[in-house]
């Protein structure tokens, strides 16, 4: 068994539950199944493989809150690594790789940030006999590298958006929000219309067919009719999600031993829904999260079959409208805790190669929730992940959620723990700050053809804690106004 030891003199820098959230990935960025535990000196990683790879750890950075950071590539060795130093080396390495072909001008802010990060890392590397001193230098290097990453990401966003808008052309990107159970109308409609050109109608199976064979489309009909009247494009779905918030209770009677009957119900349900709404929905999300084990279908092969079935069922009733399949937790950190044959990227690749008629790939980015969410990362790491999925040759539709608070949320269906991704206590202001750092980077990338905010209102039952754009008193959060500004500035 392969072992890696990490000295952690400043344990307060390592995020909560780090042993459960950290992971080790090979050069292909696919996490390996591993066991991570604390001992008296730091972290110990046990794995079956012996190849070199990168260690990803949630790390608290002064002035920034908690981010998932990575070491550079590490080989197997008996001598322990100094975790803080290796994270500093890995963070600076990512920045250096980004500027390798376009070095910053001498004296520019980025050049100064690079030089400062190099200087502090040199001190950290040469002071490793003093563990605390090395950690202090390493933390300073990380801070300078992240400042450089922020500077570079902002500059790249401006340049890429300008290149895409040559001649004053406005971006055709879809910018939307999941309406949940809200029907457009009343004072909130104006704010939503100002921010978005698209709305997502969830068409949740549980809501449409609470009792087997008795479908009620009235609420969804009202939502779609009102949204179309307000001028929105309509995104419908996901039509299949394998969790308790989406499946009707009666489907659990089938179980693993009667998967054929469940599959037949899925096909019938999707065809009925698509037949009913055909011509009023511009884009279908066929399924979401099938790349992850659920209590209903632990088999990877069966989840692939269900994904194919959802696409085929839509195509039988609607041969023309675009179909998107959504991948959850695209970094695949969950693979370190369970055995999987296919990473999220390879799951998507298998369906794209099958040439089933997919028009795009969706990526679920519920940032700042653990477990079952995506860890906070810097803007360039988001851009890099988009590039990995764009290599499959399809446009990307991103579904985002970021919490605006960390206190208990009684209306949230999932009881995930919220990660403190900001230096200050989480608030609507920190949600806005995250969006200002990351959304321009995502919007600037040509493969990203749509961005959907996953949750509108915190005042109604919802999935994730404090993830809406409207608070529990039905007052718009600052992020809603920022999204309206993005639309005014850049979008058609």
N, C-alpha and C positions, 0 to 999 in steps of 0.2 A: 504493500500500500504506500502511495506517495504522501509525504508529509511536508508541510511548510510551516515554519514558526515565525511569528511576528512579535517583536517587542513593542509594547504600547505603554510608554511611560506616562502619557497624559490620557487616561481613559475617559475623561470628561469630553474629549474631542470626538470620540466614537459614538455614533448615534445609538439611541435606545434600541434594544433587541438586535444589536448588530450581528450576533452569532446566527440569528434566524434570517436576517436580511442580506448579509454579505454573500458573495458568490465568486467563483473562479471560472474564467472563460478562456478557451483556446484562441488561437490566432484568427479563427473564423468568427469569433465573438459569440459562439454558442456556449452557454454555461454548462459545466459538467456537474453531475450529481456529486455532492460532497458533504462532509460533516464538519462543521465549524464550532469550536468550543473555546471557552476561556480557560487559561491556567494561571498560575501565580505571576507569570511574566507578560502575558498578553494573549494573543489569539493563535490557535492551532488549527490548521486546515488539513483534513484527511481526505484522500481521493484515490480512486483506482488508477488513474492515469499518471504518467510521469513526465509528460510533455510540458514545455514552457507555456506560460499563459499570463493573463492579467487578473489581479485580485481587485474586486470592486467592493467598496466599503462605504456605508453612510457616515459622513464626517461633518462635524460642526465647524464652520468657518466664521471667524469674527466678522460681524457686519453683514453676514449673508444668511445665517441660519444653516440648515442642514442640506448637504448635497451628496449625491452618490459620486464618489471620486474613484479613480482607478490608478493602480500602479502602472509602470511600464512593464514589459514582458519580464517575467521572473522564471529562472530555472530552478529545478530541484536542487537543494543543498542542505547540509546538516546545520550550518551556521544560521542563526536566526536573522531575519531581515528587520530593520528598524522601520515600522509601519509608516510613521510620519514622513521620514525621508523618502521612502519609496512612493508615497502618494504625491509628494512634492515633485519628484522626478517624473512621475507619470503625467501630472497636470501640465508641467512645463513642456514635456515632450509633445502633448497634443497641440499646444499652442505653436510650438516650433514647426510642427508638420504643416500647420495651416499657413504659416508665413514663409515657408521654404522657397516658394516660387515667386513671391512678391515681397521681398524684405521691406520693412517700414523705413521711411525716410529718417535720416539721422536727426535726432532731437525731437522727433514726434512723440506724442504721448505713448504710443504703442512701443516705440523703440526704448523709451525710458522704462516702461513696465517690464519689457523683456530683460533688459540689463539688470534691473533690480531683482527679478526672479532668479536670474543666473547667479548673481552675487550671493543671495541668501542660500540658494541650494549648495553652492560651493562651500559655504560655511557649515551647512548642515552635514554634508558628506564628510568633511574633514574633522568634525567634532563628535563622531559617533561613539567615542569612548565615554563621553558625558551625555547620557541618554536624554536628560532634560534639556540641556543646551541645544542638542541636535534637533529635538522636537520644536523648540522655540524658533530656530532658524528655518526649519522646514515649514512651519505654519506661516511665517512671513513670506516665504517663497510661494506657497500656495495662494496667498492673498494677492500677491503681485501678478501671478499667472492668471488668476481668475479675473482680475481687473483688465489684463490684456485681452483675455477672451471676450469680455464684455465690450471693450473698445472695438475689437476686430469684428465681432458679430454685428454691432450697430453700423459700422462702415460698410460691411458687405451687404447688409439689408438695403441701405440707401442706394448702393451701386446697382444691385440686381433689380430692384424695383424700377429704378430709372431706365435701365436697359430694356426692361419689359414694356415700359411705357413711352418708348421713343415716338415722337410725333404726337404726344398728348393722349395716346390710347389709354383707356381705363382698363383695369384688370377685369377679366370675366369670372374671377374666382367666386364661388358660392360662399356666402357668409350667412350662417343660419343659427337657429336655436331650436332645441327640442321643447315643444310646447307642453309636454306632459299631458295633463287633463284640462289645460286652459284653452278656452275658445276665444279667438280675437274679438275684441269689442270692449268699449269702456276706455278709461283714461290711460291704461297701460299700452293700448294698441299703438298710439302715436310714438311712444318711445321704442317699441319693438320694430315698428316700420322704419324708423330713422336708422336703426342699427343694422338691420338684416334685409337681405333680398330673398332669403329662403327660410322655410320653417320645416322642422321635422315632426311629423305626426307619428307617434310610436306604434300605433296599431297593435298593441300588446295582446297576445292571444288570450291571456287571463281576463282581460277586459271585454274582449269581443265574444268569447264563448265560455262564460263562467260555468255553464251547465252543458254537458255534452249534447251536441246536435242543435242547440238553441243559440243562434248568433244574434247579436244586437249591434248593428252598425250605426245607430242613431247619433251617438255622441261623436264618433269619428266623422260621420257625414257632416255634422254641424261645424266641426273644426275645419275640415277641408273646405267647405263652402265659404266659411268666413275668411279663411286664409287666402283663398283664390280671389275673393271679392276685394281683399286688401292689396292684391297685386303680388303676393308671394309665389315663388316656385315651391313645389311640394315634394318633400322627401319622405317616403313611407317606409316604416319598419324601425328596427329589425323584425322580420316576420317570425324568426325563430331564435330564441335565447333560452338556454337550458338552465334556468335558475328559478327559485321559488317566487320571485317577483314577477316573472313573465309567464310561467306555465300554469294552466288551470289545475286546480287540485285533482280533478278526476284523471288527469294523465298519469299521475303517480300510481294508479292501479295497474298499469301495464307492467312496469318493472323491467329488469334486464331479460327475463325469460320470455317476454312477449314483445320484443323489439319490433317484430314485423308489423304487429297491430299498431304500435306507436308510429312507425314510419308511414303507414297508410293514413293515419289520422293527420300527420303533418302535411302530407301531400294534399289531402282533401281540404284541409283548413286553408293552406296557402292559395290553392286554386280558387276557392270561394272568395277569399279576400281580394285577390288580384282581379278576379272577374268583376267584383262589385265596384272596385275603385278605378278600374282601367280607364285611361283617358283623363283622369283628374290628378293622378300622381305622376310627377315628372321623372322620378328616380326611385328605385327600390333598393333598400338594404335587405338582402335576403336572410342574413343571419349574423349573429354577433357572438364572439367568445367560444366558438366550437373548437378552437385550437387548444383549449384548456380542459382538463379533466373536470367533470361534474359528477355529482352523486347519481345523476340519472344515466349517464353514458360514460363510464370510465374508459371504454375501448377507443383507442385512437382511430382504428379502422372504421368503426361505426360512426364516429364523429365526421370523418371524411365523407362517408356515404350520405350522412344527413346534409352536409354542405352541398354535395352534388344534387341531392333531392330538392333542396330549396331552390336552387338555380333552375333546374328542369321544370319544377312546378310553376314558377313564374313565367318561364318562356312558353309554356303551353297555353297560357292565357293572354300573355302580353309579349309578342315577339320583338317589339321595338324599343321599349323604354330601357334606359341603362340600368344595370344591376351591379351593386357593390356588395362585396363580402367583407365583413369587419373582423379584424384580428385584435384580440385583447392582450394587454401587457406585452407589447412588441419587443421589448428587450429580452424577454424570456427568463427573467431572474427566477421564476418559480421552478425552472428545470433543475435547480440545484437541490431541491427538496423532494422531487419525484422523478421517477424514471419515465422519460419520453423518448420516442424514436425520432420525432420531428420537432425542431424548434419552430417558433412562430413564423419565421421567414420561410422555412422549408415547407411548413403546412400550406402557406399561401402559394409558394412556388408549385407545389404538387397540383393545386387546383388551377393555377394559371396555365401550366403546361398541358392540362387535360383539354384545353380549348372548349370550355363549356359555354362561352358567351359572356364571361365577366367583362364589365366595362371599367371597373376600377377596384381598388382595395381601400377599405376603411381601416384606420388605426385608432383604437380606443386608448386615450391618454388621460386617465383619471389620476392626475398628478397630486401627490401629497397624501395619499391614503395607503395604509398598510394593515393587513395584507390585501391582496387582490387589487392593487393599484400599481401605478408607476412611480418610481422614486423621483424626487426632484433632481434635476440635472441642469447644467448650464446650456445656453442657447446653441453653442456650436455642437454639443452632443446631440441635441434634438435634430439639428440640421444633418448631422452625420447619419442618424438613424433613418431620416427621410430618404437620404441617398441610397441606403441599403435596400429599402423596399422599392424605391423607384427603379432599381436595376432590374426588376421583374417586368418592366415595360408597360405598366398601367398607371393611370392617374391615381392620386391619393386623396381620400376624404378623411380628414382628421376630426375626431370627436373628443372634445376637451372638457375637463372639469378640474377646478382648483378650489379648495376650501377657503372661505373668508373668516373662519373662526375655528376654535379647537374645543369649545365647551360642548357638553352633551347636546345632541340634536334629537328631540323626541319624535320628530316627523320623519327621520331618516330610516329607511328599511334596512340598510346595511350598517352594522355597528363597527365599521373599520376605525382603527386608530388614525388620528390626523398627525402628519409629520410637520414639524415646525420648520418650514422651508424659508422663513424670513427671520431676521435678527430680532425684530420686535414681536410682541404677541400677535397672533394671526388676527386679521381684521379685513374689512373691505379694502382698506388702503394697501395691505400686503397682497391681496388678490390682484388689485390693479397693478401694483409694482411688478409682480410676476409676469403679467400679460404684456406690460411695456417692454420687458426684457426679451420675451420669447416670441410673441405673436408677429412682430415685423420680420423676424428670421424665417418663420414658417410661411408667412404670406409671400415672401420674396422668392421662394423656391418654385420654379416652374412646374414640377410634378404635383405640387399641392394645388389641386383644383377646387377644393372645398374645405371649409372649417366650420364645424358645428359645435356650439356650446351645448353640453349634455343636459343642462338643467336650467329652467327659467325661474321658478318661484320656490322660495324656501317656506312660504306660508301654507303650502299644500303638501300632502304626503309626497315624498320624493325618495330617490335611491341613496344618494350620498350626502353626508353632513355638510351643510353650509355651502353647497356647491352652486347655488343659483345666482342669477343676475339681479334678482329682486328679493329683498330680505323678508323676514317673517312678519313684518308690518306692511308688506306690499310696497315698500319704498325702493326705487331703483338704487343699486349700488354704483359706485363710481365706474366700475368696469363697463357697465352698459353704455355710459356716455362715451367712454373711450372707444368702444366698438363702433359707435355711431360716427366718431371722428375718423376712424380707419376707413369706414365705408365712404364718407364724404371725400376723403383725400385720394383714395386709390381705386375704388371699385365702380363698376358700371351700375 
